[in-house]
Amino acid sequence: MQKRLPDYLKRPIIDTDKTRTVRRILKTKCLNTVCENARCPNKNECYTKNTATFLIMGNNCTRNCRYCNITCSKPEPLDKNEPPHIAQAVKDLGLKYAVITSVTRDDLPDGGAEHFANCICEIRKISPDIKIEILTPDFKGNKNSLDTIIMAHPDVFNHNIETVRKIFKSARPQGNYNCSLDVLKYVKDNSDIITKSGLMIGLGETFEDIEETLVDLKSAGCDIVTIGQYIQPSKAHLEVSKYYNPDEYEKLKLLAEKTGIKHYQIGPLVRSSYRASELI
């Protein structure tokens, strides 16, 4: 039986001049956002603040994660005009902090690392003072790809572990828990870039499982962690096992501090890019 969405997870629909402006700029530049594609519940709040998380390298993903609303299908060719279009949208929106993520592109030799680097470069050409956070796939652990990212030097490198070890293979059948940890550790060990990761809860994990993952992220040198409630995008996706209540999120904050993670965003509607600039 499908669990009913608690009231504290419901967000109102907001349609203002600001939200329409963001949508217009994105449409004019033919840009995608993870806000739309992943049906993020915080989309309208972010739009009212002239922020959005850009989704690069198309709408189609080469992986079929069982929690994600993004389509798994044959990906589109890379658009060489996307990096300058992203940069112009960042300027038009007046952003001081930009977040860029992507679909997973296992079809590309470098997983799209150079495309990420080009986006960073183009943004800094016209907005040199902006802070840039990227949220990347695992690049299959390819160190050459990670070196490309490190050379581009985003202010924050984010790669989401997504869930605990026990559930990882059922949620991310084409991913690897240890590989994700190794990616975070490699960037931390070979740069001064701030590293970040996040996970969803409500898929059947225990507090002990979450603590294990937090310890693993801390051991990988992760600076920032985000934790939020998994919400089922459709009946075709993994079912919600549990809706954590607000008191339990306070316990999770204490758990993060216990494991030595000093910087975190933990709450029912927290997503990896939610209020990202506030943590920096």
ZIDACOR-V462615 format. One record per residue. SS is DSSP state (H for helix, E for strand, L for the rest). BURIAL is + if it has 24 or more other C-alpha atoms within 12 Angstrom, else -. D_LAST is the distance of its C-alpha to the last C-alpha in whole Angstrom. Layout:
{{SS & BURIAL & D_LAST} {SS & BURIAL & D_LAST}}
//
This chain:
{{L & - & 41} {L & - & 38} {L & - & 35} {L & - & 35} {L & - & 31} {L & - & 30} {H & - & 30} {H & - & 26} {H & - & 25} {L & - & 27} {L & - & 25} {L & - & 27} {L & - & 28} {L & - & 27} {L & - & 28} {L & - & 28} {H & - & 28} {H & - & 24} {H & + & 24} {H & - & 27} {H & + & 26} {H & + & 23} {H & + & 26} {H & - & 28} {H & + & 26} {H & + & 25} {H & - & 29} {H & - & 30} {L & + & 28} {L & + & 29} {L & + & 25} {E & + & 24} {E & + & 22} {H & + & 21} {H & + & 21} {H & + & 24} {H & + & 25} {L & + & 24} {L & - & 25} {L & + & 21} {L & + & 22} {L & + & 19} {H & + & 20} {H & + & 22} {H & + & 19} {H & + & 17} {H & + & 20} {H & - & 20} {L & + & 17} {L & + & 18} {L & + & 15} {L & + & 17} {E & + & 16} {E & + & 19} {E & + & 21} {E & + & 23} {L & + & 26} {L & + & 28} {L & + & 28} {L & + & 30} {E & + & 29} {L & + & 31} {L & + & 30} {L & + & 31} {L & + & 29} {L & + & 31} {L & + & 28} {L & + & 27} {L & + & 28} {L & + & 28} {L & + & 31} {E & + & 32} {L & - & 35} {L & - & 36} {L & + & 33} {L & - & 33} {L & - & 34} {L & + & 31} {L & - & 30} {L & - & 30} {L & - & 29} {H & + & 26} {H & + & 24} {H & + & 25} {H & + & 25} {H & + & 22} {H & + & 21} {H & + & 23} {H & + & 22} {H & + & 18} {H & + & 20} {H & + & 22} {H & + & 20} {L & - & 18} {L & + & 14} {L & + & 12} {E & + & 10} {E & + & 12} {E & + & 12} {E & + & 16} {E & + & 18} {E & + & 21} {L & + & 24} {L & + & 26} {L & + & 28} {L & + & 30} {L & - & 33} {L & + & 31} {L & - & 32} {L & + & 28} {L & + & 27} {L & + & 26} {H & + & 23} {H & + & 25} {H & + & 24} {H & + & 20} {H & + & 21} {H & + & 23} {H & + & 20} {H & + & 18} {H & + & 20} {H & + & 22} {H & + & 19} {H & + & 18} {H & - & 22} {H & - & 22} {L & + & 18} {L & - & 17} {L & - & 14} {L & + & 12} {E & + & 9} {E & + & 11} {E & + & 10} {E & + & 13} {E & + & 15} {L & + & 18} {L & + & 21} {L & + & 23} {H & + & 25} {H & + & 28} {H & + & 26} {L & + & 27} {H & - & 26} {H & - & 27} {H & + & 25} {H & + & 22} {H & + & 23} {H & + & 23} {H & + & 19} {H & + & 19} {H & - & 21} {H & + & 19} {L & + & 15} {L & + & 13} {L & + & 9} {E & + & 9} {E & + & 12} {E & + & 13} {L & + & 16} {L & + & 17} {L & + & 20} {E & + & 21} {L & + & 24} {L & + & 25} {H & + & 28} {H & - & 31} {H & + & 30} {H & + & 28} {H & - & 32} {H & + & 33} {H & + & 30} {L & + & 29} {L & - & 32} {L & + & 31} {L & + & 28} {L & + & 28} {H & + & 26} {H & - & 27} {H & + & 26} {H & + & 22} {H & + & 22} {H & + & 23} {H & + & 21} {H & + & 18} {H & + & 20} {H & + & 21} {H & + & 18} {H & + & 16} {H & - & 20} {L & - & 20} {L & + & 17} {L & - & 14} {L & + & 12} {E & + & 9} {E & + & 11} {E & + & 11} {E & + & 14} {E & + & 15} {E & + & 19} {E & + & 21} {E & + & 24} {L & + & 27} {L & + & 29} {L & + & 31} {L & + & 29} {L & - & 29} {H & - & 27} {H & - & 28} {H & + & 27} {H & + & 24} {H & + & 24} {H & - & 25} {H & + & 22} {H & + & 20} {H & + & 22} {H & + & 22} {H & + & 18} {H & + & 18} {H & - & 21} {L & + & 19} {L & + & 16} {L & + & 14} {L & + & 11} {E & + & 9} {E & + & 12} {E & + & 13} {E & + & 17} {E & + & 19} {E & + & 22} {L & + & 24} {L & + & 26} {L & + & 29} {L & - & 29} {L & - & 33} {L & - & 36} {L & - & 36} {L & - & 33} {L & + & 32} {L & + & 33} {L & + & 31} {L & - & 32} {L & + & 31} {L & + & 29} {L & + & 27} {L & - & 27} {H & - & 24} {H & - & 26} {H & - & 25} {H & + & 21} {H & - & 21} {H & - & 23} {H & + & 21} {H & + & 18} {H & - & 20} {H & + & 21} {H & + & 18} {H & - & 18} {H & - & 21} {L & + & 20} {L & - & 18} {L & + & 14} {L & - & 12} {E & + & 9} {E & + & 11} {E & + & 11} {E & + & 15} {L & + & 18} {L & + & 21} {L & + & 19} {L & + & 16} {L & + & 15} {L & + & 13} {L & + & 12} {L & + & 12} {L & + & 10} {H & + & 7} {H & + & 5} {H & - & 5} {H & - & 4} {L & - & 0}}
//
